[in-house]
Amino acid sequence: MRDAGLNRAIDAAGGIAQLARKIGIAQPSVSNWNRVPAERLIAVEAATGVSRKQLRPDLYTELAVPHDGVDPVDAGRAQEYALLGALLSYAPSNALLSQIAQLRDDATPLGRAHAAVAEAASIAVAGEVEREYFDLFVGLARGELLPYASYYLTGFLNERPLSRLRDDLAALGIERVDSNFEPEDHAATLCEVMAGFAAARFPASPGAQRAFFEKHVAPWMGRLFADMESATNARFYRPVGTLGRLFLEIEAEALTFAN
């Protein structure tokens, strides 16, 4: 039986024959797969747009794992950013929905937001959330929301905020993966970068993290999450919007004291 990741790749390619043709191998080879072989991950990802995390979640964890020795507060920040980045990158798999459903809550506003997202994940159907994600962020011509810094800051895509971000990422030694065709100012990418800072996967002082956040995240991403809260097509993603908005408010206050 084919696993969910392989089925997604086949559907995205338009069938087994089309997937085989796009990655340059014989159709019977793909027909015999139960899951995407590790050596074919990059090719299948590039051909279909289905991320390697979705294709082989056993090889790629959905949420970032901080390095040993990372401060517990920073580890929590990394997990929060990684969760938001994953949910903005693609529709969550059943495995990720099950993981989210286990989120713990407390009496704080952020804890209550965790509880709301966990409840939404516990009753969500992956196929329905996938359609919701498409309607919100992709669409036939465009999605209801465009999660790009350039759009929120200028009203157009691929504008000056993107070029400034690329300059700063290059200065930090952070490069886009070749198979990722999204502009770097996509909200998911920015969340992944912030997760990398917090988890010490990308070297950056607290002051550098604050500067990056204030320049590339704070001016617009809170508005994106607020728009998710009221989006017509949002059901599962409505509490995700609340979680993201509240977390960024806390993050902005905390980073104020970074050196």
C-alpha positions in Angstrom: 0.0 0.0 0.0 1.3 3.4 -0.9 1.9 5.9 1.9 0.4 9.3 2.0 3.5 11.1 0.8 3.8 9.1 -2.3 0.1 9.5 -3.1 0.4 13.2 -2.8 3.4 13.2 -5.2 1.4 11.1 -7.7 -1.6 13.3 -7.5 0.5 16.5 -7.9 2.2 15.0 -10.9 -1.0 14.0 -12.5 -0.5 10.2 -12.2 2.1 7.5 -12.0 3.2 7.8 -15.6 3.6 11.5 -15.4 5.6 11.3 -12.2 7.9 8.7 -13.7 8.4 10.9 -16.8 9.1 14.0 -14.8 11.9 12.3 -12.8 13.3 10.4 -15.7 12.7 6.7 -14.7 10.5 3.9 -16.0 6.8 3.8 -15.0 7.0 0.3 -13.5 9.6 1.5 -11.0 7.3 4.1 -9.6 4.4 1.6 -9.7 6.4 -0.7 -7.4 7.1 2.0 -4.8 5.3 1.9 -1.4 7.0 5.2 -0.5 9.4 7.6 -2.2 12.9 6.1 -1.9 15.4 8.4 -0.1 17.6 8.7 -3.2 14.7 10.0 -5.2 13.4 12.6 -2.7 15.0 15.6 -4.2 13.9 14.8 -7.7 10.3 14.1 -6.7 10.2 17.2 -4.6 11.4 19.3 -7.5 9.1 17.7 -9.9 5.9 17.9 -7.8 6.3 20.7 -5.3 5.5 18.3 -2.5 8.0 18.9 0.3 10.4 16.2 1.4 8.9 16.5 4.9 5.6 15.4 3.4 7.1 12.8 1.2 9.2 11.1 4.0 8.2 12.4 7.4 10.2 9.5 8.9 13.4 11.0 7.5 12.5 14.7 8.0 10.9 15.8 11.3 8.1 18.2 10.8 9.2 20.5 13.6 12.7 21.8 14.3 14.8 20.2 17.1 17.0 22.7 18.9 20.7 21.9 19.4 21.8 20.5 22.7 22.5 23.2 25.2 20.0 25.7 23.8 18.3 27.8 26.6 14.8 26.3 27.3 13.2 29.6 26.4 14.9 29.8 23.1 14.0 26.1 22.5 10.4 27.0 23.1 10.7 29.9 20.6 12.2 27.6 18.0 9.4 25.1 18.4 6.8 27.9 18.1 8.4 29.3 14.9 8.9 25.8 13.5 5.2 25.0 14.0 4.0 28.2 12.4 6.5 27.7 9.5 5.3 24.2 8.9 1.7 25.2 8.8 2.4 28.1 6.4 4.6 25.9 4.2 2.0 23.2 3.4 -1.2 21.7 4.6 -0.5 19.5 7.6 -0.3 15.8 7.3 -2.3 13.4 9.6 1.0 12.9 11.5 1.4 16.6 12.1 -2.2 17.1 13.0 -1.9 14.3 15.6 1.2 16.0 16.9 -0.5 19.4 17.2 -3.5 17.8 18.9 -1.1 17.0 21.8 -0.2 20.6 22.4 -0.4 21.5 26.1 -2.2 24.6 27.4 -2.0 26.8 30.4 -3.9 29.9 31.7 -2.0 32.4 29.6 -3.4 33.8 26.4 -0.8 31.9 24.4 -1.6 28.7 26.3 -5.3 29.2 25.4 -4.3 29.7 21.8 -2.4 26.4 21.9 -5.5 24.7 23.3 -7.7 26.1 20.5 -5.2 24.9 17.8 -4.9 21.5 19.5 -8.7 21.2 19.5 -9.0 22.2 15.9 -6.3 19.6 15.0 -8.0 16.9 16.9 -11.2 17.1 14.8 -9.5 18.1 11.5 -9.6 15.9 8.4 -6.3 16.2 6.5 -8.0 16.2 3.1 -10.3 19.1 4.1 -7.4 21.1 5.6 -5.5 20.6 2.4 -8.3 22.1 0.4 -8.5 24.9 3.0 -4.8 25.6 2.6 -5.2 25.7 -1.2 -8.1 28.2 -1.0 -6.3 30.4 1.5 -2.7 30.5 0.2 -2.7 29.1 -3.4 -6.0 29.3 -5.2 -6.7 28.9 -8.9 -5.5 32.4 -9.8 -4.4 33.4 -6.3 -5.3 32.5 -2.7 -7.4 34.6 -0.4 -4.2 35.6 1.4 -0.7 36.3 -0.1 1.8 35.5 2.7 4.7 37.6 1.4 6.4 40.6 2.9 6.5 42.4 -0.4 2.8 42.2 -0.9 1.9 43.3 2.7 4.4 46.2 2.6 4.0 47.4 -1.0 0.9 45.8 -2.4 3.0 43.9 -5.0 5.1 40.8 -5.2 8.9 40.6 -5.6 9.5 44.2 -4.6 12.2 45.9 -2.5 11.4 44.1 0.8 12.4 40.9 -1.0 15.7 42.2 -2.3 16.6 43.7 1.1 15.8 40.3 2.7 18.0 38.5 0.2 20.9 40.8 1.0 20.5 40.2 4.7 20.2 36.4 4.3 23.4 36.4 2.2 25.2 38.4 4.8 24.2 35.8 7.4 25.3 32.9 5.1 21.7 31.5 4.8 20.9 30.2 1.3 17.6 29.0 -0.2 17.3 25.3 -0.9 17.4 24.8 -4.7 14.1 22.8 -4.7 12.3 25.7 -2.9 10.8 27.9 -5.5 9.0 30.3 -3.2 10.4 33.8 -2.8 12.3 34.1 0.4 9.9 36.7 1.8 7.2 34.0 2.2 6.1 33.9 5.9 7.0 30.3 6.2 10.6 30.9 5.2 10.9 33.8 7.7 9.5 31.6 10.5 12.0 28.9 9.5 14.9 31.4 9.7 13.7 32.7 13.1 13.4 29.1 14.3 17.0 28.5 13.1 18.2 31.5 15.1 16.4 30.4 18.2 17.6 26.8 17.9 21.2 27.9 17.3 21.2 26.2 13.8 22.0 29.6 12.3 24.7 31.6 14.2 23.3 35.1 15.2 23.7 37.1 18.3 20.5 38.2 20.2 21.0 41.6 18.8 21.2 40.3 15.2 18.0 38.3 15.8 16.2 41.3 17.1 17.4 43.4 14.1 16.2 40.7 11.7 12.9 40.4 13.4 12.3 44.1 13.5 13.2 44.6 9.8 11.7 41.5 8.2 9.0 40.1 10.5 7.5 42.7 12.8 6.4 45.2 10.1 3.8 42.9 8.5 3.5 39.3 9.7 1.2 40.1 12.6 -1.2 41.5 10.0 -1.1 38.3 8.0 -2.0 36.3 11.1 -4.8 38.8 12.0 -6.1 38.4 8.4 -6.1 34.6 8.9 -8.3 35.0 11.9 -11.0 36.6 9.8 -10.4 34.9 6.4 -13.5 33.6 4.7 -11.9 30.3 3.9 -10.3 29.8 7.3 -11.5 27.1 9.6 -8.5 25.1 10.9 -6.3 28.1 10.2 -8.4 30.6 12.1 -7.0 29.6 15.5 -3.6 29.2 13.9 -3.9 32.9 13.0 -4.6 33.8 16.7 -1.7 31.7 17.8 0.7 33.4 15.4 -0.5 36.9 16.2 -0.2 36.4 20.0 3.2 34.7 19.7 4.6 37.6 17.6 3.3 40.1 20.2 5.2 38.2 22.9 8.3 37.8 20.7 8.4 41.6 19.9 8.3 42.4 23.6 10.9 39.8 24.5 13.4 40.8 21.8 13.2 44.4 22.9 15.6 43.4 25.7 18.0 41.4 23.5 21.5 42.7 23.4 
